[in-house]
């Protein structure tokens, strides 16, 4: 598995050449760029990374969506997953079904913690110091988010009710500038993965 990472710090909607985006991404970008510019940039860069990955891997199929809105390569040549948090965009590519999620570590309010953690995890969370609480919450949340992406269903119930089954998780903590990000991949079986950092400047300038 390869995980492409791009840092979008300093990138604005004005920097995005909309004509380079796929049709589905271009429509979403146009819809978001006024009211949610960060999400618009995240969407655009993820799409450019996918285009780059398709070229590198010689993937020719178009991107389709299942009934829950999960995107996939129509011909199933490879399987991919997308996630972004603040200034980091991640796109994973593998021969096998998987899901990826990345979240910047931050202190969460009590209501959010209870909505995500199971009763048992919540008791363990209360015992931890503040720094460990943030890491624990991010790890559990990214596990659940990557799991529902692996299933291709999205959240169909409260996150606290989700108990992942018959899968493995690969988790890394990434340091970017002054921030820490928790990245988790949900897989059917253990596999190795490598990171490939990509320059947004190069993605924007390239003739993909």
Order of alpha helices (4+ residues) and beta strands (2+ residues): beta-alpha-alpha-beta-beta-beta-beta-beta-alpha-alpha-alpha-beta-beta-beta-alpha
